[in-house]
Amino acid sequence: MKPTPRHSVVDKVAQFIMKHHLLASDKRYLVALSGGADSVSLLLILKELGFSVEAIHCNFNLRGDESLRDEQFCVDLCHQHHVILHRIHFDTLQYSSLHGVSIEMAARQLRYNYFSLLCRDIHADGVCVAHHQDDSIETVLMNLIKGTGLHGLTGIHYKKILTNHGDCRVLRPLLCLTRNEIEDYLKDQNQCYVTDSSNLSDNVMRNKIRLRVIPLLKQLNPSVGESIARTAIHLQEVAKVFDSAMVTSVSECTVPVSSFGCAATAVCLERLLLQPSPESTLFAILHPLGFSSFQVEQIFHSLIGQSNHVGKVFCSSGYNLLVDREQMIIEPNGIPPVYLTIPETGIYVVNESCRVRLDVEEVEATMGEKSAKISRDRHLATLDANMLRFPLTLRTVHDGDRFHPFGMCHVDNDSQRPPKLISDYMTDKKFSLFQKRHQLVVADATGAILWLVGERTDHRYRVRPSTQRILSIGWESSAS
C-alpha cells in the first residue's frame, strides 16, 4: 500500500524550514497555540514533519466565555493528536494598569515572558509562532502608514531573538504561506478551528488594513500581496548590507569613556558628520538606547547650529545625552552620587572599577633638613597628615563647595587666600555638565575640602618643608 502523499503546503513549509535552518530534528520546540486557523495548522504541519513539539496556550481573560471556549478547543485538539499542552491564565487588564502599557503590549510581555521561562524549564530550543505571509504584508503597510525606516519595510522575519525576554528564540515556519493556503490546508484535512471575534472588527489599524485596505489594493493589482512580500524580502537583504555598514560607522564615531567609574559613551561629532549618512549612524547609536526617531532628528539638527546647543541634554527612558563642544556624551540615567566614609588608611572600593588607596609616610631628615616628596601625578594627592582630621569622606561635589586651589595663588598667608567655588573652578576648566555631576572631592572630619580628585589639592593642606607626616591618597581606576 502506497503511503499517503504529503500535502503541498506541508512540503512548502518543509522547504522553507530547510532553506533557513529554522528547526532541527533533534531539538524540542514549543508551538504557540491559540486555537485559530494559523496556529492549528502550524501544530499539525510540524507534527506531520516529525518535529518534537509541545503546545502552549495563553488565556488572557479578555473575551469572557470566548476565551474559555478557545482554551477548551486547544485542550481537545492536543488530546486528539497526543501533544503535551501547557496552559496559563493571565490577568491582563491588571498587568496593563500596573505597568502603564496598552492591553496589546501587556499581552505581548506576559506571553513572551512565559514562553522564555517555559523554554528554559523544559529545555526547548525555541517557540514557533504562526505568523504567515499576510501578517508580514499587513506589518509592512502599518509601518509605512505610521512612518518608518528601512527595517520597518522588511516585514516579519522568520527568526528573532528577544533579548528583553531571556533571549527567547521566536521561530516562524509559516511565513512562506498565505492565509488562503492555510485555510485550504485545514479544509483538506477536515480540521476545524476557532475564530477570534476581535479579528472581525475594524476598530484597530491592523484589522482595517486586513479588511479594507488590502481588498482595495487587490482591485488595483490582484497579486499585490505577492508583490509586497517579494519587496519585503529584497529589503531584508538590503538591510543586512545597511546594518553591516552601520556597525562600521558606529565604531568609527564612538568610544567608551568613564568618569569616576561611571561608564558612558562618547560620540565624536567631527567623525559622525564625515560618515556617508550621519543621521542614520546617529539613529543606529541612539535607537537601541530608547531614543525615539523624533528625538534623533532633534538631536541631529541641533548639531548644525552646535554653538547654540552646547550643554543641551536629551533623555530617553534609560539614558541621558549631552551635546558637548566636540562630542556627545551618553550615559545611563539614575547614577547614584558617591558617598564613602574613610575612617583610616587602607584601600577602599568605590565601585567595581575604582578604588582609593591611603598611606601615611614619615618624612625622613636628610643632612639636617626635611626631605618631602610632592606628587605631580593628577591621580595621587600628597597632603600634610598632621593638618587634617579623620574620618575622611569621598563624595560627589555639592553645591556651594569651596576650596583653595593649590598653585593658583602666590599669597603665603593662608588666611588671606580667597576660597574658590568648585563650580566656578569646573566652569573655568570647561567641564561638561556630566563631568560636573560626577566630580568627586575628599573632605576631612571638619568638612574642609582636601582634594578635588584628579584636579588639585587644597593649598592649606599642602606639604611644607616642616611637614613630618605625608598622607598619600591615590585614585585607582581600571579605565584610567
Disulfide bonds with the S-S distance in Angstrom:
none
